[in-house]
Amino acid sequence: MYNDLKVLAVALRKGGVGKTLFSVLLAQYFGHVAKPPRRTLLIDLDTQQNASECLIEMEGDPEAPDHKMVPVHPEFDPDDEEMAEQWDGRSSSADIFLGEPSEQIIAPYPTRFENLDVLPAAGAALQSVELVRSEEVKRFIYDRLKAFFEDPDVQANYDLIIIDTPPGKGAINRSVLRAATHVIYPVVPEEKPINGLRGMIQFERMERRHRDNAIEVVGVVPNMVNLSTNLHRENLEMLRQDPLIGPMMVDFVIGERIAFPMIDKPGVTPDTIWEFKNYPEARREAYALCEFVESRLFGEEQTDGIAQQA
């Protein structure tokens, strides 16, 4: 769709299933760990802004205490009068949906990883996008992500874009499902997340009528799994036997491990699972996830990474 640019959405209607964890793990892997690394952009569309805080230092927002404010971009020069007239120096994922494309300056932020940029979330602005009620404005929103990915500059700058999506079936997720080339579903093997998974699959299939080709499902990945409980074991078996979900299920799980929620928190050192020395099982599972996704996106098998580095 986009001259070989891959766009991977990490999606589920239910919150708390690990969308941000998967997004950050995959972004750091492709931008830093993979051999060769991929020029990667993570777009944070979740109003909770957790992925943004994992990758750059956000600022307090005096007008919206429940949200963080994106920082001034490092390339913004307030002494450049022409630049200052066009831009306030802050750029967020909400800018994709707001205003006329020709008037918007969308500038991803560099991270400490050379091949990884992030377009952070502005929580209050994203909420305003989701709260739009006008059908005319909604139709405008639905097409904006696809137009962004069609930009020749975006295609020239990145090999892979990863989208951390919000929960629900709002206008932003409709835009995601109409624009992404691939989708991956993390799911906790419990009743509400499983119901959310079924709803998300149906939602994606409804959106296919607005696409020229179907989105490619990378897989359904069980997350926060505790195999010592009957509930999780039984639900995993039920998912594998399910005629709708079973064919999408991967053959590995991500366990309920303390190392994973640690990297979701801003200010944690180290800030990536790849540098943790005391959690080999968590790193092994992270490699399993990332190398599986790599093989599905780029057709490359990376079978030695787990054995050599976990």
N, C-alpha and C positions, 0 to 999 in steps of 0.2 A: 504493500500500500504506500509506503513512504521511502522508496528507493533503498530497501534493505534495512532501514531503521526499524528496530523492534520496540514495541510499546507494551509493557507488561503491567496489567492491573492486578493488584492484590486486593481481593474483594470478598465481602460477605455482608449480608444485611445486618447481622448481629454484631454488636460491639464486644470487645474483650476476648476475641478469639486468636489474636496474634497478628493482625494485619500490619501493624507498625513494626513489630519484631521482624517479620518476614521481609518487609520492605527495606529496613535498615541492613539486615544481614545480607540480602541479595545485592544491595547497592554497594556496600563495602567490599563484598566479595568481587563483584565484577569490576569495580573501580580501583581495587588495590591488590587483591589476592590472586585473582585468576591469571593464568599465563596463556596467552597474553592478556593484560587488562583491557577492558572495554571502556571507551569514553562514555561515561554513565551520568545520567541526570535523574535525580529523585524529585518527583513533584509531590509535595505534601498537600492533599486536599481535605485533610481531617481537621476540623475546628479545634480539636484538642492539642494540635501542634507538636505532638511528642516526637515525631520523626525530625521535625525542624530542630528541636532542642537537642537532639542527639548529635546533630552534625554541625550546627553553628550556634553562636551565643546570641540568644534572643534578648530583647529588652522588655522592661515592664511597660505596660500601657496604662497611663493615668486615666484614660477615658473608658477603658474596659478592663477592670481589675481581674476579671476571670480569664483574660487572654494575654498573650505576650505580643509585643510589637516586633516586626522584622527590623533588623538593624540597618543603618545606612550602608549602602553597598561600598565595598572597598575601592571601586573605580570611580565613585562619585566625587567630583571636585566642586565644592561650593563656590570657589573663586572663579570658576568658568561660568561667565554670565549666561552664555547661550545654553549650556547644559542646565543650569539652575532654573532657567525660564521654562524648560521642557519637563523637568523631573524634580521630585523632592528627594531623590537618592535612595528611595526604598522600593523594593520590588517583591511581589508575592504572587503565589499561584492564583489568587483571586483576580489579579489583573488580566488574566486570560479571558475572564468572563465579563469584565466591566468596561464600558466605554467602547469606542470604535477602535478596531485593530490598528488602524493607521496612526492613532494617537497614543497608543500604549507603548511604554518602554518596559519590556519584560527581560530582566537581566538576572539569570541564575547566579548564585553565590558560590564561590570556590569553597572547598572544605580542606581539611589538612591532608586529604588523600588526593594525589595529583590528578587522577583521572575521574574524580567524582565531584559533581556540582549538585547543588540543591536549590530548588525553587520553594522557599518556605511558605508556610500557611499564615495568613492573617485571619485569625479566628473570627473576629466580628464581621469582616468583609465577606468571608465565605458564608457566614450565617445569613447575611443580607441576600446573597445569591440564592440560597436554598429557600428563602421566604418569599421569593417572587411569586406572584399569583397570576399575572397577566400571561395569557397563552402566547401572545405575540413575543413577549420578552423571553418566555421559556424556550420557544423555538430558536431564538437567537442564542441562548445559552447552550442548547443541545449541540449545536454545530461548532462551538468555539474551540474545543480541544482538537477536533479533527483539523480545523484550519491551522491551528498552532503547529501540529505535527507535519502539515504539508508545507510549512515554511522552508524554503531551500537552506536558509542559514541554520535552522534547527537540525535538519537532516545532515548538513555538512559537519556540524559540531559534535554529534553524538552517534554512537552505535546502538545504545540502549537507553530507553526511558522507563523508569519504574514509578508507578503511581500508588501512593498510599491513599486509599479511598475512605470516605466516611461510611458509617453504617446507614442503612435505610435505602429508600428507593426514590430519592429526590432528584432534582434537576441535574445536580453535579454527577451523580452516578449514571444517569441516562447519557450524559455527555461522554463519560468514560467508556461505557459499553458500546457506544456508537463509534468510538475512535480507536480503542486499543486493538493491537494485533493479537495479543495473548492475554489470558487471565489465569490466575491460580487462586484456589480457594483453601484457606486454612480453616479447620473446623475442630472444635473441641468435641469429643465423643459423648455429648450429653444432649438432652432433649431439645432445649431452646436453640443452641447453635445448629443442631441438625435440621430443625425446622427452618432456621434462617438460611441454611445451605440450600434446602429445597426451594425456598422462595427466591433465592438469588439465581439459581439455575433457570427457573421459570422466567424471571425478570430478564436475564440475558437472552433467552430464546425469543421473548417478545420483541426485544430491541433489534433482533436480526433483520426484521423487515425494513429497517432503515439503513442497512449496510449493503454494500456490493458483494461482500463475502463474509462468511461466518467468522466470528472470533474463535481462535484456537485455544481450547482448554488444555493448559499444561498439566493440571492434575488437582485432585482433592488431597490435601495433606493433613492428616490428623496431628493436632498440636496439643500441648499440655496434657499428654497422655500418661495415665498412671495404670500400668498393666497389672498392678497388684490388686486392683478393684474389679469385682465382677461387672460393675456397671460399664466401665470402659471397655473391657474385653468383649462383653456381649454386644455393645453398641458398635464396636469395630467390625465384628463379624456380621452384624445386621447390615452395616453400610456396604461391606464387600459383596453381600448377596443381593443388594438392592439393584433392580434392573436399570434404574436411572443413574444412580451414583456409582455403583460397583465398577463399571468400565473406566471411570475417571480416577479411582483410588490408586495412590502410589503404594509401593510395597515396603515402605518404611514409616516410622512415626517420629515425631519430635516429643521428647519426654517432658514431664513437669519438673524442670530443673531450675535451681535458684540462680544459675548464671544468666539465664535468658532475661528475666525481668530486670536484672541489674543493669544491663546495657541500655534499657529503655529510659533510664534516669539521667537527667543532665548533670554534668560535673563528675560522673563516675570515672575513675582511673583504674585500669585502662578503659577506654570508651568503645572497645570492640572485642567481640568474642575471640577474634583471631589472635589477640595478644594475651588472653587469659592462659596462665600456665597450670592452674590447679583444677581445671574442669575439662579433662580429656573427653568425657562422654558427651558433654555439651558441644565441644568443638567437632567431634566426630559426627554428631547429628547435623550440625550446621553445614559441614562439608557435604553430607549426603543430600541435604536439601539443595544446596547451591550447585553442586555438580550435576544433579538430576535436571535442574532448570537449565543449566548451560547446555546439556545435551539436547534438550527439547527446543531451545531457542536457536542454537547455532549448529546443531548436529555434530557436536564434538564430545567424545568420551574422555573424561578426565579421571580414570579409575585409580590413579596412583596417589592422588592428593590426600585422601583420607588416611591411607596407610603411612605416608611419609610425614604428614604434618599434624595429625591429631594426637 
